[in-house]
Amino acid sequence: MVAPSSHSLRAIGVSLLLAGCQHALPPAQRLALARGCYRLSFEHSLGSPFVGFTPSRFRLDTVARWPADTLSQPRPLKRLRVEPMNPKLTYGIGPPWWEQSDTDSIQVVWSSGLGGVVLHLRQHHDSLIGTATGGTDLVGAPEPTTRALAVRMQCPDSSLQWVDLP
């Protein structure tokens, strides 16, 4: 697979800006629209130490990441399951998750508790478009950001296997 060019990611971003505000959908409908499998690409690499935190393909599920999340989260539709998990990472704060973050966006989180990557995305047709930001627990450490594009793909019948995003 060839990653989209910087030009195509910029063009998508401009088209979103030109589209203007759309009426916000109810949370349950936004959840149903986002659910599914995606191929992920970044405009630029986040660099070390963030390589290995995001897969090239992922699935957004609509079940709680952990049963305890339904008890500890006061709002519904929080911390839902993301697949796959990187078998080489220890998830000190629990497995990856996604949640609705505003009236028109979601965030997807892969974090070890010491570092990780957060995707801030908006639905645009069959894609999720936004940014990827790397972060660590070190005060004052750089938090690189790049444009991110997740294009919907057919979900496999079996679990997705981890393949690092290049």
Secondary structure as GFF3:
##gff-version 3
##sequence-region A 1 166
A	DSSP	alpha_helix	6	19	.	.	.	ID=ss1
A	DSSP	alpha_helix	27	34	.	.	.	ID=ss2
A	DSSP	beta_strand	36	42	.	.	.	ID=ss3
A	DSSP	beta_strand	57	64	.	.	.	ID=ss4
A	DSSP	alpha_helix	67	72	.	.	.	ID=ss5
A	DSSP	beta_strand	80	83	.	.	.	ID=ss6
A	DSSP	beta_strand	97	100	.	.	.	ID=ss7
A	DSSP	beta_strand	106	111	.	.	.	ID=ss8
A	DSSP	beta_strand	115	124	.	.	.	ID=ss9
A	DSSP	beta_strand	127	136	.	.	.	ID=ss10
A	DSSP	beta_strand	145	153	.	.	.	ID=ss11
###
